[in-house]
Amino acid sequence: MDILKILSRSTKHVNKSAGGKDTGSVKVPSAGTSSNPQLYHDAIPESRGKKRKREVEQNKEDAPGDEDETIDFFATKVAPPKSKTPRSADQAPQASEETVSQEKLLEEEECRQILRSHRLKVTLLPPGNAPPKKVKKSKKTKPVTKLKTKDEYTQVYPQPLMAFSELRDIYGISGRMATNLKEQGYKIPTEVQMGSLPLLLGPQTALGTSTAESVGKIAGVDLLAVAPTGSGKTLAFLIPLVNQIMQKRRTEKDKEEHSLQAVIIAPTKELASQIVNEAKKLSLGTGVKVVGMRKGLKIIGTTGAETGSGHDESSEEEDEEEELSKKLVQGVAKTDILVTTPGLLLSALSSSKPGEHHPLPTVQTLVLDEADVLLDPLFRDQTLGIWDACTNTDLRVTLWSATMGSNIEALASSTIHSRRTKLEIQDDSRIVRLVVGLKDSAIPNITHRLTYAATEPGKLIALRQLLHPTAKSTDATQSLRPPFLVFTQTIPRAVALHAELLYDIPAEAGGSSRIAVLHSDLSDAARSQVMTRFRNGEIWVLITTDILSRGVDFRGINGVVNYDVPNSGAAYIHRVGRTGRAGRDGGVAVTFYTKEDIPYVKNIANIIAASEKQAGKPASEASMQKWLLDALPKPSKEEKKKLKMYGVEARRGGLGAGKEGKEAKGKKGRMQISTKSGYERKLENNRKGAILGSRRRIREAQKEENDDQPAVEDTEWGGIDE
Ligand SMILES: Nc1ncnc2c1ncn2[C@@H]1O[C@H](COP(=O)(O)OP(=O)(O)OP(=O)(O)O)[C@@H](O)[C@H]1O
């Protein structure tokens, strides 16, 4: 059925599939996949990279076209390859880095041109734990921290991955994994995959020509990757991981044995379970096992020392600890890859000594997905605790996000360096930073709308207008075709908005079952049921909090509504990045703001302006007018910090609560979610007050009358009056 028609007040129900081609002339993400998942392909000068360009063209021809595509809107991802008898992992050819034919590699200048045209920037971070230099500019100005000097940060031009076929031809991934990729329909690598896969699969091959003179041989890399939302970072970290484990398993005698090789940390259960699914599809038939962490799952085997039979003698303690870490059974969960939220794994690692954790000595790869939030104060201790528990000297760490502030980068690199010093690791590895496009910016392929709704009731009216467009419009910015997500600041607000909108979808279109709410107060089972129903297209409007703002991939979602303004620029980038995934065009991101939000929206307005500039929108068509940008006040650092931690004050804690969740004095109900304006509510309250007052007066008058009667009559029942 045409969702938009059903929701339009003036039109009748048309019985067509929700994900069908009947999406009007507006091209929306739910209409199908994009023929090219890449976001940037600036022209390369004619003479450069000809050979490779041909390959890309070829791939483009092979790619599925939008027109013929009839997909179930943001339906479950391409089904995993059918389990044909898998080719044994041992049969896969093994291409060592030395055997790669130099003919297959590009010249450095070609690499440079291609990387530039895809807006990829690769930088080697300083080799040692070089502290940032304090530079005093003048006597009057404060000392500034100069983070970059030419010698410390080296821009390099590694081999880009031009086609997935190169994964096998150049980097020697197994045939089985190559088949899995093909069967899932991956054809053209996205920018982050172009840049990161060569670096992680064969750093020497990838960096060979680029670094020979300037930085010498590089044995391995720890990677900080910053790439737009929906640009395929999951696949970028999973391919090297599964490949590495397969290679290791080839050398093991007992093929049934699994020992924990890699830990992937994600901030929410929803994202962790999505990663598990992706990893399972990729490793089908490879023998690599993936498990999602859950409460009660044993990661560490118990030993005599743990059950209380160990000695307390301090002279023996160190030896015992060493013995213990050797003896601990790492494969209790019997898995190669564990995907987890930070809290779950850290509590599974806690030892009987408070504040101490069991080590994970077999883990060789640690992946932090949404690394900036994992290293933010909320999760920092838990994430660093797990990182610290990974004691293997060969550990490689990769960090991924669409946003990464310089403080997070500094924390990550200092953790890597101090760990190397602590464990006395000496090898030729380097930290590499990969940035795709403009750092910390929103994807350029969606339409942004920043809408002033003045008041809370104004926001509700505006949302209803999006849900029930009254005028037929071909302009994607005037309507929002479900499925879409609505973000609120708090759980009570999400619940209240859900209650308010519950009956907005006509019964003929499925009624209240089409709208749902998801937040962290729900049980795990309820959360996962809502996720499944949304993915299956049963739910059209999903109201949620920031719990779904990061990483979650609902392929063809058409839009995002920020019912409440996000708490930071990064939160905006991630929320709106739920649409426009894998290069799909037509996604819409609507942000409502009221007078309470005015001090905070400049940041968002700037992000929108930068995104439109990136997309090449001429100034005349920009939705962010210069006068508005100039007029909006600039929040102070302190205000930004407060906003990030607690959200907009007027909405803190719930519907309209003040500080610490208490209703602000004299402002009770000011921010409640309701269609009625404050004036209407005042009239209603006055009416109610008048009725109550008149009842009270009647009661008082009756009481006075009764008081004049003899006392005995109080207890006598006079029967029902005729
Ligand atoms: N090379 C590719 N070609 C086509 N689709 C791809 C490709 N790589 C990934 N995708 C698809 O792109 C979508 C987004 O990928 P993914 O979830 O990994 O994005 P992400 O970069 O991690 O985003 P976020 O920052 O929001 O977490 C997924 O549906 C994935 O299957």
The ligand as an SDF file (V2000), in Angstrom:
LIG
                    3D

 31 33  0  0  0  0  0  0  0  0999 V2000
   30.1760   -1.8770   -0.5070 N   0  0  0  0  0  0  0  0  0  0  0  0
   28.8980   -1.7930   -0.2310 C   0  0  0  0  0  0  0  0  0  0  0  0
   27.9830   -1.7470   -1.2070 N   0  0  0  0  0  0  0  0  0  0  0  0
   26.6560   -1.6330   -0.9270 C   0  0  0  0  0  0  0  0  0  0  0  0
   26.1580   -1.5810    0.3180 N   0  0  0  0  0  0  0  0  0  0  0  0
   27.0410   -1.6120    1.3360 C   0  0  0  0  0  0  0  0  0  0  0  0
   28.4380   -1.7320    1.1200 C   0  0  0  0  0  0  0  0  0  0  0  0
   29.0380   -1.7720    2.3250 N   0  0  0  0  0  0  0  0  0  0  0  0
   28.0680   -1.6840    3.2510 C   0  0  0  0  0  0  0  0  0  0  0  0
   26.8740   -1.6000    2.6580 N   0  0  0  0  0  0  0  0  0  0  0  0
   25.5660   -1.4700    3.3270 C   0  0  0  0  0  0  0  0  0  0  0  0
   25.5120   -0.1580    3.8550 O   0  0  0  0  0  0  0  0  0  0  0  0
   24.6880   -0.1210    5.0060 C   0  0  0  0  0  0  0  0  0  0  0  0
   25.3720    0.6550    6.0940 C   0  0  0  0  0  0  0  0  0  0  0  0
   26.5170   -0.0330    6.5430 O   0  0  0  0  0  0  0  0  0  0  0  0
   27.0160    0.0610    8.0420 P   0  0  0  0  0  0  0  0  0  0  0  0
   25.8990   -0.2240    8.9800 O   0  0  0  0  0  0  0  0  0  0  0  0
   28.2230   -0.7460    8.1450 O   0  0  0  0  0  0  0  0  0  0  0  0
   27.3610    1.6140    8.1170 O   0  0  0  0  0  0  0  0  0  0  0  0
   28.2540    2.3790    9.1600 P   0  0  0  0  0  0  0  0  0  0  0  0
   29.2830    3.0940    8.4030 O   0  0  0  0  0  0  0  0  0  0  0  0
   28.6890    1.4660   10.2460 O   0  0  0  0  0  0  0  0  0  0  0  0
   27.1950    3.4370    9.7140 O   0  0  0  0  0  0  0  0  0  0  0  0
   27.0400    4.0980   11.1640 P   0  0  0  0  0  0  0  0  0  0  0  0
   28.0740    5.1680   11.2690 O   0  0  0  0  0  0  0  0  0  0  0  0
   25.6730    4.6410   11.1480 O   0  0  0  0  0  0  0  0  0  0  0  0
   27.2580    3.0190   12.1600 O   0  0  0  0  0  0  0  0  0  0  0  0
   24.4100   -1.5690    5.3720 C   0  0  0  0  0  0  0  0  0  0  0  0
   23.0880   -1.8810    4.9820 O   0  0  0  0  0  0  0  0  0  0  0  0
   25.4080   -2.3540    4.5440 C   0  0  0  0  0  0  0  0  0  0  0  0
   24.9180   -3.6160    4.1980 O   0  0  0  0  0  0  0  0  0  0  0  0
  1  2  1  0
  2  3  1  0
  2  7  2  0
  3  4  2  0
  4  5  1  0
  5  6  2  0
  6  7  1  0
  6 10  1  0
  7  8  1  0
  8  9  2  0
  9 10  1  0
 10 11  1  0
 11 12  1  0
 11 30  1  0
 12 13  1  0
 13 14  1  0
 13 28  1  0
 14 15  1  0
 15 16  1  0
 16 17  2  0
 16 18  1  0
 16 19  1  0
 19 20  1  0
 20 21  2  0
 20 22  1  0
 20 23  1  0
 23 24  1  0
 24 25  2  0
 24 26  1  0
 24 27  1  0
 28 29  1  0
 28 30  1  0
 30 31  1  0
M  END
$$$$
